[in-house]
Amino acid sequence: MDYRSLYLHFECGCYMENLDVIQDIKKDLLETIEKSHEVTNSEAKTGLLKSIWQAMLRLVAPLM
């Protein structure tokens, strides 16, 4: 949880029952799962330059 999650993002939920769009959502979800893969530690590691850049961006993120 961070500032952006708590103050800037507002998700809405809706209840759907017996609608055709439910099958479309399910199809999209299953297609997305097929394309996804588990991220390993070696993929998630960043270099020093990227870490510094990300730290700088985190400093200004609350201003956006």
PDB file of N, CA, C, O and CB in Angstrom:
ATOM      1  N   MET A   1       0.837  -1.175   0.000  1.00  0.00           N
ATOM      2  CA  MET A   1       0.000   0.000   0.000  1.00  0.00           C
ATOM      3  C   MET A   1       0.882   1.238   0.000  1.00  0.00           C
ATOM      4  O   MET A   1       1.887   1.305   0.708  1.00  0.00           O
ATOM      5  CB  MET A   1      -0.953  -0.002   1.208  1.00  0.00           C
ATOM      6  N   ASP A   2       0.497   2.196  -0.790  1.00  0.00           N
ATOM      7  CA  ASP A   2       1.233   3.447  -0.836  1.00  0.00           C
ATOM      8  C   ASP A   2       0.252   4.605  -0.987  1.00  0.00           C
ATOM      9  O   ASP A   2      -0.962   4.405  -1.032  1.00  0.00           O
ATOM     10  CB  ASP A   2       2.261   3.441  -1.992  1.00  0.00           C
ATOM     11  N   TYR A   3       0.787   5.801  -1.064  1.00  0.00           N
ATOM     12  CA  TYR A   3      -0.027   7.008  -1.158  1.00  0.00           C
ATOM     13  C   TYR A   3      -1.004   6.927  -2.336  1.00  0.00           C
ATOM     14  O   TYR A   3      -2.192   7.219  -2.195  1.00  0.00           O
ATOM     15  CB  TYR A   3       0.872   8.244  -1.301  1.00  0.00           C
ATOM     16  N   ARG A   4      -0.485   6.527  -3.489  1.00  0.00           N
ATOM     17  CA  ARG A   4      -1.302   6.486  -4.696  1.00  0.00           C
ATOM     18  C   ARG A   4      -2.463   5.506  -4.534  1.00  0.00           C
ATOM     19  O   ARG A   4      -3.588   5.801  -4.937  1.00  0.00           O
ATOM     20  CB  ARG A   4      -0.446   6.099  -5.909  1.00  0.00           C
ATOM     21  N   SER A   5      -2.191   4.350  -3.947  1.00  0.00           N
ATOM     22  CA  SER A   5      -3.243   3.350  -3.758  1.00  0.00           C
ATOM     23  C   SER A   5      -4.329   3.828  -2.799  1.00  0.00           C
ATOM     24  O   SER A   5      -5.516   3.583  -3.015  1.00  0.00           O
ATOM     25  CB  SER A   5      -2.642   2.057  -3.242  1.00  0.00           C
ATOM     26  N   LEU A   6      -3.911   4.508  -1.748  1.00  0.00           N
ATOM     27  CA  LEU A   6      -4.876   4.903  -0.718  1.00  0.00           C
ATOM     28  C   LEU A   6      -5.675   6.151  -1.079  1.00  0.00           C
ATOM     29  O   LEU A   6      -6.828   6.282  -0.668  1.00  0.00           O
ATOM     30  CB  LEU A   6      -4.160   5.136   0.580  1.00  0.00           C
ATOM     31  N   TYR A   7      -5.082   7.068  -1.841  1.00  0.00           N
ATOM     32  CA  TYR A   7      -5.742   8.354  -2.057  1.00  0.00           C
ATOM     33  C   TYR A   7      -6.146   8.657  -3.503  1.00  0.00           C
ATOM     34  O   TYR A   7      -7.046   9.465  -3.734  1.00  0.00           O
ATOM     35  CB  TYR A   7      -4.852   9.425  -1.585  1.00  0.00           C
ATOM     36  N   LEU A   8      -5.493   8.021  -4.469  1.00  0.00           N
ATOM     37  CA  LEU A   8      -5.748   8.397  -5.854  1.00  0.00           C
ATOM     38  C   LEU A   8      -6.512   7.350  -6.661  1.00  0.00           C
ATOM     39  O   LEU A   8      -7.136   7.691  -7.666  1.00  0.00           O
ATOM     40  CB  LEU A   8      -4.458   8.680  -6.527  1.00  0.00           C
ATOM     41  N   HIS A   9      -6.477   6.105  -6.252  1.00  0.00           N
ATOM     42  CA  HIS A   9      -7.134   5.047  -7.018  1.00  0.00           C
ATOM     43  C   HIS A   9      -8.431   4.626  -6.325  1.00  0.00           C
ATOM     44  O   HIS A   9      -8.436   4.250  -5.153  1.00  0.00           O
ATOM     45  CB  HIS A   9      -6.191   3.829  -7.191  1.00  0.00           C
ATOM     46  N   PHE A  10      -9.499   4.699  -7.059  1.00  0.00           N
ATOM     47  CA  PHE A  10     -10.795   4.293  -6.530  1.00  0.00           C
ATOM     48  C   PHE A  10     -11.380   3.259  -7.477  1.00  0.00           C
ATOM     49  O   PHE A  10     -11.802   3.595  -8.584  1.00  0.00           O
ATOM     50  CB  PHE A  10     -11.758   5.516  -6.359  1.00  0.00           C
ATOM     51  N   GLU A  11     -11.407   2.012  -7.051  1.00  0.00           N
ATOM     52  CA  GLU A  11     -11.963   0.953  -7.871  1.00  0.00           C
ATOM     53  C   GLU A  11     -13.449   0.808  -7.571  1.00  0.00           C
ATOM     54  O   GLU A  11     -13.905   1.034  -6.451  1.00  0.00           O
ATOM     55  CB  GLU A  11     -11.221  -0.377  -7.627  1.00  0.00           C
ATOM     56  N   CYS A  12     -14.173   0.433  -8.584  1.00  0.00           N
ATOM     57  CA  CYS A  12     -15.609   0.217  -8.426  1.00  0.00           C
ATOM     58  C   CYS A  12     -15.902  -1.254  -8.695  1.00  0.00           C
ATOM     59  O   CYS A  12     -15.290  -1.872  -9.566  1.00  0.00           O
ATOM     60  CB  CYS A  12     -16.435   1.143  -9.384  1.00  0.00           C
ATOM     61  N   GLY A  13     -16.812  -1.785  -7.963  1.00  0.00           N
ATOM     62  CA  GLY A  13     -17.244  -3.155  -8.189  1.00  0.00           C
ATOM     63  C   GLY A  13     -18.659  -3.152  -8.730  1.00  0.00           C
ATOM     64  O   GLY A  13     -19.454  -2.267  -8.415  1.00  0.00           O
ATOM     65  N   CYS A  14     -18.962  -4.131  -9.532  1.00  0.00           N
ATOM     66  CA  CYS A  14     -20.328  -4.243 -10.032  1.00  0.00           C
ATOM     67  C   CYS A  14     -20.732  -5.711 -10.008  1.00  0.00           C
ATOM     68  O   CYS A  14     -19.896  -6.599 -10.172  1.00  0.00           O
ATOM     69  CB  CYS A  14     -20.457  -3.649 -11.471  1.00  0.00           C
ATOM     70  N   TYR A  15     -21.982  -5.945  -9.808  1.00  0.00           N
ATOM     71  CA  TYR A  15     -22.525  -7.299  -9.735  1.00  0.00           C
ATOM     72  C   TYR A  15     -23.171  -7.630 -11.072  1.00  0.00           C
ATOM     73  O   TYR A  15     -24.031  -6.902 -11.569  1.00  0.00           O
ATOM     74  CB  TYR A  15     -23.553  -7.439  -8.565  1.00  0.00           C
ATOM     75  N   MET A  16     -22.729  -8.760 -11.645  1.00  0.00           N
ATOM     76  CA  MET A  16     -23.299  -9.194 -12.913  1.00  0.00           C
ATOM     77  C   MET A  16     -23.773 -10.640 -12.763  1.00  0.00           C
ATOM     78  O   MET A  16     -23.056 -11.481 -12.220  1.00  0.00           O
ATOM     79  CB  MET A  16     -22.260  -9.059 -14.075  1.00  0.00           C
ATOM     80  N   GLU A  17     -24.951 -10.914 -13.234  1.00  0.00           N
ATOM     81  CA  GLU A  17     -25.492 -12.267 -13.163  1.00  0.00           C
ATOM     82  C   GLU A  17     -26.283 -12.551 -14.444  1.00  0.00           C
ATOM     83  O   GLU A  17     -27.100 -11.742 -14.884  1.00  0.00           O
ATOM     84  CB  GLU A  17     -26.394 -12.446 -11.897  1.00  0.00           C
ATOM     85  N   ASN A  18     -26.019 -13.701 -15.016  1.00  0.00           N
ATOM     86  CA  ASN A  18     -26.718 -14.140 -16.227  1.00  0.00           C
ATOM     87  C   ASN A  18     -26.590 -13.140 -17.383  1.00  0.00           C
ATOM     88  O   ASN A  18     -27.572 -12.823 -18.054  1.00  0.00           O
ATOM     89  CB  ASN A  18     -28.185 -14.368 -15.915  1.00  0.00           C
ATOM     90  N   LEU A  19     -25.374 -12.654 -17.603  1.00  0.00           N
ATOM     91  CA  LEU A  19     -25.115 -11.729 -18.704  1.00  0.00           C
ATOM     92  C   LEU A  19     -24.100 -12.351 -19.660  1.00  0.00           C
ATOM     93  O   LEU A  19     -23.216 -13.095 -19.235  1.00  0.00           O
ATOM     94  CB  LEU A  19     -24.602 -10.362 -18.171  1.00  0.00           C
ATOM     95  N   ASP A  20     -24.228 -12.043 -20.951  1.00  0.00           N
ATOM     96  CA  ASP A  20     -23.301 -12.570 -21.948  1.00  0.00           C
ATOM     97  C   ASP A  20     -21.875 -12.065 -21.740  1.00  0.00           C
ATOM     98  O   ASP A  20     -20.910 -12.759 -22.062  1.00  0.00           O
ATOM     99  CB  ASP A  20     -23.775 -12.201 -23.337  1.00  0.00           C
ATOM    100  N   VAL A  21     -21.751 -10.876 -21.211  1.00  0.00           N
ATOM    101  CA  VAL A  21     -20.427 -10.280 -21.029  1.00  0.00           C
ATOM    102  C   VAL A  21     -19.576 -11.084 -20.039  1.00  0.00           C
ATOM    103  O   VAL A  21     -18.349 -10.990 -20.081  1.00  0.00           O
ATOM    104  CB  VAL A  21     -20.565  -8.834 -20.546  1.00  0.00           C
ATOM    105  N   ILE A  22     -20.174 -11.847 -19.178  1.00  0.00           N
ATOM    106  CA  ILE A  22     -19.433 -12.666 -18.218  1.00  0.00           C
ATOM    107  C   ILE A  22     -18.559 -13.673 -18.964  1.00  0.00           C
ATOM    108  O   ILE A  22     -17.415 -13.904 -18.572  1.00  0.00           O
ATOM    109  CB  ILE A  22     -20.403 -13.397 -17.251  1.00  0.00           C
ATOM    110  N   GLN A  23     -19.079 -14.270 -20.024  1.00  0.00           N
ATOM    111  CA  GLN A  23     -18.300 -15.226 -20.811  1.00  0.00           C
ATOM    112  C   GLN A  23     -17.130 -14.518 -21.515  1.00  0.00           C
ATOM    113  O   GLN A  23     -16.049 -15.093 -21.646  1.00  0.00           O
ATOM    114  CB  GLN A  23     -19.207 -15.936 -21.851  1.00  0.00           C
ATOM    115  N   ASP A  24     -17.339 -13.296 -21.958  1.00  0.00           N
ATOM    116  CA  ASP A  24     -16.259 -12.531 -22.585  1.00  0.00           C
ATOM    117  C   ASP A  24     -15.142 -12.245 -21.580  1.00  0.00           C
ATOM    118  O   ASP A  24     -13.959 -12.347 -21.906  1.00  0.00           O
ATOM    119  CB  ASP A  24     -16.803 -11.211 -23.165  1.00  0.00           C
ATOM    120  N   ILE A  25     -15.525 -11.892 -20.379  1.00  0.00           N
ATOM    121  CA  ILE A  25     -14.540 -11.610 -19.329  1.00  0.00           C
ATOM    122  C   ILE A  25     -13.770 -12.876 -18.990  1.00  0.00           C
ATOM    123  O   ILE A  25     -12.548 -12.839 -18.844  1.00  0.00           O
ATOM    124  CB  ILE A  25     -15.228 -11.042 -18.064  1.00  0.00           C
ATOM    125  N   LYS A  26     -14.472 -13.998 -18.864  1.00  0.00           N
ATOM    126  CA  LYS A  26     -13.826 -15.269 -18.550  1.00  0.00           C
ATOM    127  C   LYS A  26     -12.855 -15.666 -19.656  1.00  0.00           C
ATOM    128  O   LYS A  26     -11.747 -16.118 -19.369  1.00  0.00           O
ATOM    129  CB  LYS A  26     -14.876 -16.370 -18.343  1.00  0.00           C
ATOM    130  N   LYS A  27     -13.255 -15.505 -20.910  1.00  0.00           N
ATOM    131  CA  LYS A  27     -12.396 -15.832 -22.047  1.00  0.00           C
ATOM    132  C   LYS A  27     -11.132 -14.977 -22.021  1.00  0.00           C
ATOM    133  O   LYS A  27     -10.032 -15.490 -22.225  1.00  0.00           O
ATOM    134  CB  LYS A  27     -13.153 -15.630 -23.376  1.00  0.00           C
ATOM    135  N   ASP A  28     -11.283 -13.682 -21.773  1.00  0.00           N
ATOM    136  CA  ASP A  28     -10.138 -12.778 -21.708  1.00  0.00           C
ATOM    137  C   ASP A  28      -9.189 -13.170 -20.583  1.00  0.00           C
ATOM    138  O   ASP A  28      -7.971 -13.153 -20.760  1.00  0.00           O
ATOM    139  CB  ASP A  28     -10.608 -11.337 -21.518  1.00  0.00           C
ATOM    140  N   LEU A  29      -9.741 -13.522 -19.431  1.00  0.00           N
ATOM    141  CA  LEU A  29      -8.925 -13.936 -18.290  1.00  0.00           C
ATOM    142  C   LEU A  29      -8.135 -15.200 -18.614  1.00  0.00           C
ATOM    143  O   LEU A  29      -6.941 -15.272 -18.325  1.00  0.00           O
ATOM    144  CB  LEU A  29      -9.806 -14.166 -17.055  1.00  0.00           C
ATOM    145  N   LEU A  30      -8.784 -16.193 -19.207  1.00  0.00           N
ATOM    146  CA  LEU A  30      -8.099 -17.445 -19.539  1.00  0.00           C
ATOM    147  C   LEU A  30      -7.007 -17.221 -20.589  1.00  0.00           C
ATOM    148  O   LEU A  30      -5.945 -17.838 -20.508  1.00  0.00           O
ATOM    149  CB  LEU A  30      -9.110 -18.485 -20.046  1.00  0.00           C
ATOM    150  N   GLU A  31      -7.249 -16.354 -21.565  1.00  0.00           N
ATOM    151  CA  GLU A  31      -6.226 -16.035 -22.567  1.00  0.00           C
ATOM    152  C   GLU A  31      -5.037 -15.332 -21.929  1.00  0.00           C
ATOM    153  O   GLU A  31      -3.889 -15.585 -22.295  1.00  0.00           O
ATOM    154  CB  GLU A  31      -6.816 -15.159 -23.678  1.00  0.00           C
ATOM    155  N   THR A  32      -5.312 -14.457 -20.981  1.00  0.00           N
ATOM    156  CA  THR A  32      -4.236 -13.752 -20.280  1.00  0.00           C
ATOM    157  C   THR A  32      -3.402 -14.724 -19.455  1.00  0.00           C
ATOM    158  O   THR A  32      -2.176 -14.618 -19.426  1.00  0.00           O
ATOM    159  CB  THR A  32      -4.812 -12.651 -19.377  1.00  0.00           C
ATOM    160  N   ILE A  33      -4.053 -15.663 -18.790  1.00  0.00           N
ATOM    161  CA  ILE A  33      -3.333 -16.655 -17.983  1.00  0.00           C
ATOM    162  C   ILE A  33      -2.445 -17.524 -18.871  1.00  0.00           C
ATOM    163  O   ILE A  33      -1.335 -17.877 -18.473  1.00  0.00           O
ATOM    164  CB  ILE A  33      -4.325 -17.538 -17.194  1.00  0.00           C
ATOM    165  N   GLU A  34      -2.920 -17.872 -20.069  1.00  0.00           N
ATOM    166  CA  GLU A  34      -2.111 -18.678 -20.991  1.00  0.00           C
ATOM    167  C   GLU A  34      -0.830 -17.960 -21.398  1.00  0.00           C
ATOM    168  O   GLU A  34       0.204 -18.600 -21.586  1.00  0.00           O
ATOM    169  CB  GLU A  34      -2.921 -19.029 -22.236  1.00  0.00           C
ATOM    170  N   LYS A  35      -0.889 -16.641 -21.537  1.00  0.00           N
ATOM    171  CA  LYS A  35       0.265 -15.857 -21.972  1.00  0.00           C
ATOM    172  C   LYS A  35       1.211 -15.513 -20.824  1.00  0.00           C
ATOM    173  O   LYS A  35       2.331 -15.061 -21.064  1.00  0.00           O
ATOM    174  CB  LYS A  35      -0.204 -14.586 -22.639  1.00  0.00           C
ATOM    175  N   SER A  36       0.778 -15.720 -19.590  1.00  0.00           N
ATOM    176  CA  SER A  36       1.583 -15.304 -18.440  1.00  0.00           C
ATOM    177  C   SER A  36       2.576 -16.389 -18.048  1.00  0.00           C
ATOM    178  O   SER A  36       2.445 -17.545 -18.449  1.00  0.00           O
ATOM    179  CB  SER A  36       0.681 -14.962 -17.248  1.00  0.00           C
ATOM    180  N   HIS A  37       3.571 -15.995 -17.257  1.00  0.00           N
ATOM    181  CA  HIS A  37       4.543 -16.941 -16.725  1.00  0.00           C
ATOM    182  C   HIS A  37       5.027 -16.449 -15.362  1.00  0.00           C
ATOM    183  O   HIS A  37       4.905 -15.271 -15.027  1.00  0.00           O
ATOM    184  CB  HIS A  37       5.736 -17.122 -17.705  1.00  0.00           C
ATOM    185  N   GLU A  38       5.573 -17.371 -14.595  1.00  0.00           N
ATOM    186  CA  GLU A  38       6.081 -17.023 -13.275  1.00  0.00           C
ATOM    187  C   GLU A  38       7.375 -16.230 -13.426  1.00  0.00           C
ATOM    188  O   GLU A  38       8.270 -16.620 -14.176  1.00  0.00           O
ATOM    189  CB  GLU A  38       6.311 -18.294 -12.416  1.00  0.00           C
ATOM    190  N   VAL A  39       7.462 -15.132 -12.719  1.00  0.00           N
ATOM    191  CA  VAL A  39       8.658 -14.291 -12.766  1.00  0.00           C
ATOM    192  C   VAL A  39       9.667 -14.825 -11.753  1.00  0.00           C
ATOM    193  O   VAL A  39       9.364 -14.973 -10.569  1.00  0.00           O
ATOM    194  CB  VAL A  39       8.310 -12.790 -12.474  1.00  0.00           C
ATOM    195  N   THR A  40      10.866 -15.110 -12.241  1.00  0.00           N
ATOM    196  CA  THR A  40      11.912 -15.633 -11.365  1.00  0.00           C
ATOM    197  C   THR A  40      12.707 -14.485 -10.750  1.00  0.00           C
ATOM    198  O   THR A  40      12.589 -13.335 -11.173  1.00  0.00           O
ATOM    199  CB  THR A  40      12.849 -16.583 -12.142  1.00  0.00           C
ATOM    200  N   ASN A  41      13.517 -14.813  -9.750  1.00  0.00           N
ATOM    201  CA  ASN A  41      14.344 -13.784  -9.104  1.00  0.00           C
ATOM    202  C   ASN A  41      15.306 -13.158 -10.092  1.00  0.00           C
ATOM    203  O   ASN A  41      15.558 -11.954 -10.030  1.00  0.00           O
ATOM    204  CB  ASN A  41      15.121 -14.376  -7.927  1.00  0.00           C
ATOM    205  N   SER A  42      15.852 -13.955 -11.006  1.00  0.00           N
ATOM    206  CA  SER A  42      16.808 -13.401 -11.967  1.00  0.00           C
ATOM    207  C   SER A  42      16.133 -12.400 -12.904  1.00  0.00           C
ATOM    208  O   SER A  42      16.773 -11.439 -13.332  1.00  0.00           O
ATOM    209  CB  SER A  42      17.458 -14.527 -12.782  1.00  0.00           C
ATOM    210  N   GLU A  43      14.872 -12.601 -13.228  1.00  0.00           N
ATOM    211  CA  GLU A  43      14.144 -11.653 -14.063  1.00  0.00           C
ATOM    212  C   GLU A  43      13.814 -10.367 -13.306  1.00  0.00           C
ATOM    213  O   GLU A  43      13.757  -9.291 -13.900  1.00  0.00           O
ATOM    214  CB  GLU A  43      12.864 -12.291 -14.584  1.00  0.00           C
ATOM    215  N   ALA A  44      13.600 -10.478 -12.007  1.00  0.00           N
ATOM    216  CA  ALA A  44      13.161  -9.340 -11.210  1.00  0.00           C
ATOM    217  C   ALA A  44      14.316  -8.447 -10.758  1.00  0.00           C
ATOM    218  O   ALA A  44      14.093  -7.295 -10.387  1.00  0.00           O
ATOM    219  CB  ALA A  44      12.401  -9.829 -10.007  1.00  0.00           C
ATOM    220  N   LYS A  45      15.521  -8.954 -10.784  1.00  0.00           N
ATOM    221  CA  LYS A  45      16.659  -8.156 -10.333  1.00  0.00           C
ATOM    222  C   LYS A  45      16.917  -7.002 -11.290  1.00  0.00           C
ATOM    223  O   LYS A  45      16.782  -7.135 -12.507  1.00  0.00           O
ATOM    224  CB  LYS A  45      17.915  -9.029 -10.204  1.00  0.00           C
ATOM    225  N   THR A  46      17.291  -5.868 -10.709  1.00  0.00           N
ATOM    226  CA  THR A  46      17.608  -4.693 -11.523  1.00  0.00           C
ATOM    227  C   THR A  46      19.052  -4.291 -11.266  1.00  0.00           C
ATOM    228  O   THR A  46      19.629  -4.633 -10.234  1.00  0.00           O
ATOM    229  CB  THR A  46      16.642  -3.510 -11.211  1.00  0.00           C
ATOM    230  N   GLY A  47      19.615  -3.580 -12.193  1.00  0.00           N
ATOM    231  CA  GLY A  47      20.974  -3.081 -12.040  1.00  0.00           C
ATOM    232  C   GLY A  47      21.009  -1.837 -11.174  1.00  0.00           C
ATOM    233  O   GLY A  47      19.968  -1.303 -10.792  1.00  0.00           O
ATOM    234  N   LEU A  48      22.202  -1.385 -10.870  1.00  0.00           N
ATOM    235  CA  LEU A  48      22.385  -0.219 -10.004  1.00  0.00           C
ATOM    236  C   LEU A  48      21.771   1.033 -10.626  1.00  0.00           C
ATOM    237  O   LEU A  48      21.088   1.792  -9.938  1.00  0.00           O
ATOM    238  CB  LEU A  48      23.875   0.010  -9.727  1.00  0.00           C
ATOM    239  N   LEU A  49      22.006   1.255 -11.908  1.00  0.00           N
ATOM    240  CA  LEU A  49      21.488   2.450 -12.567  1.00  0.00           C
ATOM    241  C   LEU A  49      19.956   2.469 -12.555  1.00  0.00           C
ATOM    242  O   LEU A  49      19.345   3.506 -12.294  1.00  0.00           O
ATOM    243  CB  LEU A  49      22.006   2.528 -14.010  1.00  0.00           C
ATOM    244  N   LYS A  50      19.351   1.335 -12.836  1.00  0.00           N
ATOM    245  CA  LYS A  50      17.890   1.269 -12.829  1.00  0.00           C
ATOM    246  C   LYS A  50      17.339   1.468 -11.415  1.00  0.00           C
ATOM    247  O   LYS A  50      16.308   2.118 -11.237  1.00  0.00           O
ATOM    248  CB  LYS A  50      17.414  -0.078 -13.398  1.00  0.00           C
ATOM    249  N   SER A  51      18.016   0.916 -10.420  1.00  0.00           N
ATOM    250  CA  SER A  51      17.577   1.092  -9.030  1.00  0.00           C
ATOM    251  C   SER A  51      17.611   2.559  -8.621  1.00  0.00           C
ATOM    252  O   SER A  51      16.697   3.046  -7.956  1.00  0.00           O
ATOM    253  CB  SER A  51      18.456   0.266  -8.083  1.00  0.00           C
ATOM    254  N   ILE A  52      18.667   3.259  -9.021  1.00  0.00           N
ATOM    255  CA  ILE A  52      18.772   4.686  -8.707  1.00  0.00           C
ATOM    256  C   ILE A  52      17.659   5.458  -9.401  1.00  0.00           C
ATOM    257  O   ILE A  52      17.045   6.335  -8.793  1.00  0.00           O
ATOM    258  CB  ILE A  52      20.151   5.241  -9.126  1.00  0.00           C
ATOM    259  N   TRP A  53      17.390   5.142 -10.670  1.00  0.00           N
ATOM    260  CA  TRP A  53      16.333   5.816 -11.431  1.00  0.00           C
ATOM    261  C   TRP A  53      14.974   5.579 -10.770  1.00  0.00           C
ATOM    262  O   TRP A  53      14.182   6.512 -10.637  1.00  0.00           O
ATOM    263  CB  TRP A  53      16.312   5.317 -12.899  1.00  0.00           C
ATOM    264  N   GLN A  54      14.697   4.336 -10.353  1.00  0.00           N
ATOM    265  CA  GLN A  54      13.433   4.020  -9.699  1.00  0.00           C
ATOM    266  C   GLN A  54      13.300   4.761  -8.373  1.00  0.00           C
ATOM    267  O   GLN A  54      12.208   5.214  -8.029  1.00  0.00           O
ATOM    268  CB  GLN A  54      13.313   2.515  -9.473  1.00  0.00           C
ATOM    269  N   ALA A  55      14.385   4.891  -7.630  1.00  0.00           N
ATOM    270  CA  ALA A  55      14.354   5.623  -6.360  1.00  0.00           C
ATOM    271  C   ALA A  55      14.028   7.097  -6.601  1.00  0.00           C
ATOM    272  O   ALA A  55      13.274   7.700  -5.838  1.00  0.00           O
ATOM    273  CB  ALA A  55      15.705   5.488  -5.622  1.00  0.00           C
ATOM    274  N   MET A  56      14.593   7.672  -7.655  1.00  0.00           N
ATOM    275  CA  MET A  56      14.291   9.070  -7.971  1.00  0.00           C
ATOM    276  C   MET A  56      12.831   9.237  -8.363  1.00  0.00           C
ATOM    277  O   MET A  56      12.187  10.207  -7.963  1.00  0.00           O
ATOM    278  CB  MET A  56      15.198   9.575  -9.100  1.00  0.00           C
ATOM    279  N   LEU A  57      12.313   8.318  -9.126  1.00  0.00           N
ATOM    280  CA  LEU A  57      10.904   8.392  -9.527  1.00  0.00           C
ATOM    281  C   LEU A  57       9.974   8.252  -8.318  1.00  0.00           C
ATOM    282  O   LEU A  57       8.936   8.910  -8.254  1.00  0.00           O
ATOM    283  CB  LEU A  57      10.586   7.299 -10.565  1.00  0.00           C
ATOM    284  N   ARG A  58      10.343   7.399  -7.363  1.00  0.00           N
ATOM    285  CA  ARG A  58       9.517   7.251  -6.159  1.00  0.00           C
ATOM    286  C   ARG A  58       9.442   8.553  -5.359  1.00  0.00           C
ATOM    287  O   ARG A  58       8.438   8.820  -4.698  1.00  0.00           O
ATOM    288  CB  ARG A  58      10.070   6.129  -5.275  1.00  0.00           C
ATOM    289  N   LEU A  59      10.494   9.355  -5.417  1.00  0.00           N
ATOM    290  CA  LEU A  59      10.501  10.623  -4.689  1.00  0.00           C
ATOM    291  C   LEU A  59       9.458  11.599  -5.256  1.00  0.00           C
ATOM    292  O   LEU A  59       8.809  12.323  -4.502  1.00  0.00           O
ATOM    293  CB  LEU A  59      11.902  11.255  -4.744  1.00  0.00           C
ATOM    294  N   VAL A  60       9.303  11.615  -6.576  1.00  0.00           N
ATOM    295  CA  VAL A  60       8.376  12.570  -7.186  1.00  0.00           C
ATOM    296  C   VAL A  60       6.988  11.984  -7.444  1.00  0.00           C
ATOM    297  O   VAL A  60       6.077  12.719  -7.826  1.00  0.00           O
ATOM    298  CB  VAL A  60       8.953  13.076  -8.481  1.00  0.00           C
ATOM    299  N   ALA A  61       6.810  10.688  -7.247  1.00  0.00           N
ATOM    300  CA  ALA A  61       5.521  10.045  -7.522  1.00  0.00           C
ATOM    301  C   ALA A  61       4.350  10.688  -6.765  1.00  0.00           C
ATOM    302  O   ALA A  61       3.279  10.849  -7.349  1.00  0.00           O
ATOM    303  CB  ALA A  61       5.601   8.574  -7.166  1.00  0.00           C
ATOM    304  N   PRO A  62       4.514  11.063  -5.485  1.00  0.00           N
ATOM    305  CA  PRO A  62       3.381  11.686  -4.786  1.00  0.00           C
ATOM    306  C   PRO A  62       2.954  13.022  -5.381  1.00  0.00           C
ATOM    307  O   PRO A  62       1.833  13.471  -5.144  1.00  0.00           O
ATOM    308  CB  PRO A  62       3.729  11.884  -3.340  1.00  0.00           C
ATOM    309  N   LEU A  63       3.826  13.660  -6.147  1.00  0.00           N
ATOM    310  CA  LEU A  63       3.492  14.955  -6.738  1.00  0.00           C
ATOM    311  C   LEU A  63       2.642  14.828  -7.986  1.00  0.00           C
ATOM    312  O   LEU A  63       2.026  15.799  -8.427  1.00  0.00           O
ATOM    313  CB  LEU A  63       4.747  15.708  -7.066  1.00  0.00           C
ATOM    314  N   MET A  64       2.609  13.642  -8.553  1.00  0.00           N
ATOM    315  CA  MET A  64       1.882  13.434  -9.811  1.00  0.00           C
ATOM    316  C   MET A  64       0.412  13.192  -9.587  1.00  0.00           C
ATOM    317  O   MET A  64      -0.335  13.000 -10.546  1.00  0.00           O
ATOM    318  CB  MET A  64       2.469  12.274 -10.572  1.00  0.00           C
TER     319      MET A  64
END
